[in-house]
Amino acid sequence: MNIILLGPPGAGKGTQAHILVDERGMIQLSTGDMLRDAKDSGTEMGKVVADVMARGDLVTDEIVIGLIREKLQGEKGGGFIFDGFPRTLPQADALGELLAECGETLDAVIEMQVDDDALVGRITARSTCAGCGAVYNDVTKPIPADGVCTNCGEAKGFTRRADDNEESLKNRLMEYYKKTSPLIGYYYAKGMLQSVNGLGEIADVKSSIAGALDG
């Protein structure tokens, strides 16, 4: 099963993707992770990515599609989770063409719906483990008093993103609504869209996604 997780910054896409990886053996294709891995891989595609990033240029859609193609032609696992791609309608078209080329299908698109004000409150209270990237929240999941991450068991410290503030987040949300939200209508028209409440408890969101996928 191949799926897309859609939702604004901080909706919890990464958290739910990790759950799907752990419980269903799916492979998460996060654009940021793929670019970092490629840059350090030494492959021909990796050299292209490293050169582009060294120049400070934006990575093109063609490069991202090339990285996804490599992944689709490798290990299949329980299917793929597209997290952070596509972000635009042209990217959605390109992904559809690539999947068809590789003999794959897109089985579901999960939209994680959120309330903007609640999302701002969630993100501005967010910290991540410097070791494994596990997410903590000042209100719902505080950093352990002993400073040891409950996910990786290490005490490597916790960080906050510089742009996890109200002004930056509102700018990121506006960018999302301008460029990415049209995908909701795009996939709805294709009969693939399933919507869940992205601001529920992690376990509740997990159950909603499972219900959407297992239907």
N, C-alpha and C positions, 0 to 999 in steps of 0.2 A: 504494500500500500504506500503510495506517495501522496504527501499532503503539503499544503502551504499553511503557515500560521500568519495571519494578518492582524495588525493592531498597532496602535501608536506606541511611541517610546515609553517603556515602563509598564506596558500592559501585562507583562509576565510571560511573554513568548519563550524566552530563554529557559525559564524555570520549567514550563510545561514540556518543552522540547527535551530537557534532560530526563524528565519522568518517562516520556515515550521511549527514549533511548534505553533507559534502564529496564523498563517493564516489557517492551515489545521488540527490543533488538533493532530499532530503527536507527538510521544514520542521519545525524543532524548536519545539514549543509548551511552553516552560517557564513555569510559573505566575509565578515571580518576575520573569522578563524581561517577560512580558506586562503585568504590573501596573506595572512601571516605565515601559515604553513608553507605556501608556495614560495614565498620570498626566501625561506631558509632551506628549500628542498634541493636546490642545485639542478633541477630539471630545466628543460628548455623553456617551458611556460613559466617556471619559477624565476628564471633569469630575466624574462620580459617584465614580470611583476616587480622584481627588485629594481630594475632600471627605471621603471615608471615612478615607483615610490621614491627612489633616490632623487629624481628630478623634481619631486613635489607635485607631479601631475596627477590628475584624476584618473583612476582606473576605468577603462572603457567597458561598456556592456559586452563587447566582443571578448575581452579578456575574462570577465566573470563567466560568461557562457562557456568559454574554453575550459575553465577550471571545473565547472559543473559537469561538462562532458567527460572529463577525466574521471570524476567520481562515479558517474553513472556507468562507466565502462569497467569499473572496478568491483569492489565488494558490494553485494546487494543488501545483505542483512534482512531486516524486516520491512525494508522500504526506506524512502528518503523523506526528511522533513526540510522544507525550504523555509529558512528563517532569515528575513532581511532581503530576500530576493524572490519574486520581482517587487520593485518599488514603483514602477511606472507601467503604463499600458504597452509601450513598445517592448519593454522587458518581458511582460506577460506573453506577448505574441512570440517573442524569441524563445522563451522557455517551452511553450507549447510545441513549437517546431522542433526543438532539440529533443524533447521527450519522444515525439513521434519518430524522429530519426533513430533514436536508441531503442525503439520498440517498447517504450515505457508509456504509462498513462498517468494522468493526474486524477486521483480518486476523490479528494475532498479539499475544500478550502475552509479553514476554521477562522472566523472573525472573532477576535476577543474584544468585546464591547466594553467601553469604560466611560465613566463620568469625568470630564476634564478636571473639575475642581478637586474631586477625590484623588485623581491621578497625581495632581501637583502635590497634594499632601503626602501621598505615598512616596514619591520620588525624592522629594526634598529631605526625607528622613532616611534615605537609603545609604547603606555602606556595603562594601564587598570585601571578602577575604582576599588579601594580597597573594595568598598561596594558590587557592583553587577557584576563586571567583564566586564562591557562594554568596548569596545576597542576604543581608540582614536589614532590619527596619527598627528604628528607635521605638516604635509603638507596638508593632505586631510580632517582631522577632528581634529583640535587642541583642547586641553583641554580648556573649557570655562574660560574666564578671572576671573570670580568670584569663580572658583574652585568647582562649583556645577555640578554634573553629570547630563546630560540631560536625562539620562535613568531612574535613580532611585531618582533623586532630592536630593541626599545627598552630603555632602562635607566631605567624609571620606578619601580623598587623592587619589593620582594616583601613580601607581608603574610601573617599567619596569622590565621584567624578566632579571635575571643575564646573561642568555644565549642568550638574544636578541642583540648579537653583531655579526659583520661580520664573524669572525673566527668560533665561535660556530655554527652559522647558516649554514655555509658551511659544517661543520661536520655533522649536523643534516640532511642536504639535501643529503649528500653522503650516510648516513645510510638509508634514505628513498629510494633512487634509488637502493641500493643494496637489500633491503629486501621487500619493498612494491611495487615498480613499476612493478614487474612481475605480480601483480594482474591485471594490465591493460590488458595484453594479455590474461590472464586467463578468465576474464569476457567478453572480446571481443569475444573470441572463443565460449562462451555460448550465444552470441547474446544479452547481457544485457547492454553493455557499451554505455554510452552517454557522450560526451565531451563538456565542455563549457569553455569559457574564464574566468578564475578565477581572472584576474587582471582588469576587468572592474569596473565601478561604481557599488555599492552594488545593486541598483535598476536594472541595466542591467543584472547582474549575476542572480539576482532573477528571472527576466523574462526568461532568457535562461534556467534556471532549470525548471521553470514552463512549458516551451514549451517542454522540454525533457520528463517531467513526464506526461503531458497531451496529448502530441503528436498528 
